[in-house]
């Protein structure tokens, strides 16, 4: 059975935006950087198509 390949460009873009936001939070508000981690790791999982 063949499966259709799914494009993950959108999720890679979301990952890069989340990564920039995480780094910005580490520099500006280091005590709040953990707020961005769920977005970062969720987009990474979707980008690798693990979900």
Secondary structure by P-SEA (a helix, b strand, c coil): cbbbbbbaaaaaaaaaaaaaaaaaaaaccccccccaaaaaaaaaaaaaccc
